[in-house]
């Protein structure tokens, strides 16, 4: 366990006896069926192609092929001893990825890093299985917010230099998207977000894009060129950015969350069609008088 942990991290209930250590061998990852002109395509064209591809049956076939390939890899799992040590036996010489994690209770059998309250990872090649291979790891601890948890408040700067907070919209659903101008997958989600806003935005749903760019000018220039239909703000100030990402346990962007009128998380990690489904379901449930 780490010697020091930020005061913003919730460590309640964490202990080494919850750590699961997994050793995974290599596998041949299926190649996505990129078009022949991929090497000459512009970034925005590649983003559009990915977005279109994810709506096809070929994409579902690709995901099944990935899972099938991953399922064939050698995988070993063990628990820690009382002193924090662990041992894998009868290992063949090969490339491996070692992962130690403490999952959020709501993760169930899923071992996604986004749902790990603490994790550490290391990759290496074992050449001689007759000698001990030391693999010292220190867990990185982070917050993991799940549906039903209160959403941490934040302050963003609007592009007219005014400021607003998440708590300003209490009583409404809030779909918030953390993004950056340099993030291709973030910009690929813009059409999905615009479509959701067009169909559901209004009195009951506020949508907010939150740029984490280091410079205020970068998202401002993009939005001046291509205005967004929904509210936008900047949270890229280093201190503000760090506190928000720490509070939510955000590891990568885009990071899209749906917050309920009571300020609690309804859904997280929303992408593609899941955006529309989550918003539609939440609004319908909230309007149900028998709820």
N, C-alpha and C positions, 0 to 999 in steps of 0.2 A: 504494500500500500504506500502511497506517496507520503512524504514527511509533512508537506504543507498543501492545503487545499484552500481555494478562494472562499471567502466568506459568503459569496453568492451561490455556492454549490450546496445542495441538500445531501448530506451524507447519512441521514437517519437510516438505520437498519442495515447499512453496508458492513459486511465482514468477509474475511478471506474464506470462510467455509462455504460461501455462496459461489465462489469462483469455479467455473467450468473451463477446462483447458482442452482445446481441440487442435489436432495436428492434421492438416489436409495435404494430400499429395497433389501433384500437377495434373492438369487435364487439357485436352485440346479444345479450346473455346471455338465454337462455330463462328465463321465469318459472316457478318451481316451482308446480305446480297446488294451491295452498293451498285448503282448504275455505272456503266462504262465511262461516262463523262465526269465521274466524281472528282478526279484530280483537277479538273479545270473549272469546277463549279465555285461560285462565290459563297461566302459564309451564309448569307441569307438564303441562297438556293439550297444549300445543304440542310439548313434548319427546316425549310419548307418540305424537303424530301423526307426527312426523318418524321416530321409531323404527319405527312400523308401516309407514310409507310406504317406507322403505328396504328392506323385505322384499318389495316388490311388483314386478311386471313393469313397471308404470308408472314406477317409479324408474329401472329400467334404460333405458327409453325416454327418460326425462329426461336421463340421463347421456349417452346417444348424441346427443341434440339439442344438448347443451352442447358436446361435442367437435366436432360438425359445424359449429356456429357459430364456435368458436375456429379451426377449420381454414380458415375463409374470410377470416380477418383477414390484413392485410398484415404480413409478417414478414421482417426483414432481419437477417443475422448477419455479424459481421466479427471479425477478430483485432486485437490491439493492435499498434501499432508499437513499436519498441525503446524509445522515450521514454515509452510509456504512453498515447499519444494514439490516437484512433480516428476514422474518418470514414465516414459513410454518404452516398452520392450518389444523385441522382435520386429524392429524397424529395418526396412531395406534401404540401401544407399539410393538417395534421390533428392530432388528439390522438394521443399516443404514450406507451408505457411502455418505458423503457430499463432493461435489466438487464445487469449485468456479474457473471459468476460463475466460480468454480473448483469443478468438481464433484468429489465423491469418486470414485475410480477404479471403484468397484463400481456407480455410478449408471448406467453405460452411456449410452444415448441420453437417459435421463430427465433433465429439467432442473428438478426439484422443488427448491424452496428448502430443504426439510428435508434434502436430500442435498448441499447446497452447502457446501463447506468455507470458502468466502469468497464474499460477494455484496454487491451494492449495487443500489439501485433508485431510479428517479426518473421521475415522470410530468410531462408538459408538453404544450403546444400549440405547434406550429410554424406561424406565419402567413406568414413570408417565407422562401421556400426559396433566395433569391438571396444571403442573408447567412449567415455562419457562426453556428451556434447553440452556444455553449459549454455543456457539460454535465459539469462537474467532479464526479468521484465518488471517494470513499474507501471501499475495501472493508472490510466488517465480517467479521472472521475468527472462526470458531467450530469447535468440535469436532464431528465426525460419527462416531458409533459405529455399526458395522455388525455383522451376525451373524458370530460368530467372534472379535470383539474382547472383551477383558476388560471386565466391567462395573465401573465405579467404585464403591467402597464408600461408604456413607452412614450417618448416625446419625439415627434418628427418635425422637420422644418419644411414648410410648403414653399413653392417656387415664387411666392410673393413676399417671402421672408417672414411670414407669420408662423406660428407654431400650433400644433394640435396634438392631442393625446388619444390613445385607444379608449380611455375611459370617457372621452367626450361623446362616444357613440353608444353608451350603455342604454339598453332598451331596444337595440337593433342588432340584427346579425351583422357581423363584420367578416368579410373575406379579405385577408391581407396577404400580400405577395412580396416577399423579400427577393430583390433581383439586382442585377448590375448590367451596365451597358456592354461590358466585355463578355458576358455570359450568354453563349449561343442558346443553350436549352431554356434560359430565362425568356429570351426574346421569342423563342418558338412557342411559348405558352401565351403570348400576348393575344393572338386571335381567339384562343379558348376563353380567356378572361373577358375580352371585349364582347364575345357572344353571350356569356353568362350575364354580364352587366346589362346588355341590351334586353335580355329576356326577364331578368329578375331584379335588377337594380331599382332602388326607389325608397319608399318610406320604410320598408322592413329590412332592406339589405344595403349596407354601405360597403363599397369596394375600395381598397386602398393599395396602391403600389408603393413600396418602400425601397428606394434605391440605397444600396450599401457601397456605392462608388466612393472612393476616397475624396474625389473632387466634386463639389456641388455643381460645377459647370458642366460636367459630362452628361448627367441625366437631363439637366436643364436644356442643353443644346439638342439632345435627341427628342425631348418632348416638345420643344419649340418647332422642330421640323415635322414631327409626327405626333400631334396632340393626342392624349389619352381621353377616353370618354369618362373615366372615373377618376377619383381623387388620387393625387400623387404626393409623395413626400420624400425627404432625404434623411437617412439615419447613418450616414457614412462617417460622421465624426468619430475618430478612433475610440474615445471613451464610451460614447453612446452605443456605437456598433458592438463593442466588446460586451457591454452589459446586457444588451438585448440577446445576442447570440448565446451568451452564457446562461441567461435566464430560461431560454427556450431549448437549449441544448442543440442548437442548429449547427450542423457539420458541413452543409453544402447548400448551394442555391441552384435553381429556384427552391424556395421553401414557402409553401402556400398553406395557410391555416384558415379554418372557419371557426369563428368565435360566436357564442350564443348571446342573446339579449341579457343574460345574467352574468356575462363576463367570463363564462367557463368555456373551455375548448369543446367544440363539437366534433371536429375532424382535423387531421393533420396530414402532411405529405401528399397533398392533392396535386394531381397532374392529369392532363388530357380529359377524357370523358368523366373521370372521377370527380372533377371540379363540378360539373353540371349535376351529376347524380347526388353529390353531397348537399349542394345548395337546394335543389328541388325537394329532396327528402326532408331536410330540416325545416324548410318553409311550410311544407305540407303538414308535417307533424305538429308544428307550432300553431297552425290554424285549425287543427282538429279539436272540436269542443269536447270530445270524449277522451281526450288525452289525459 
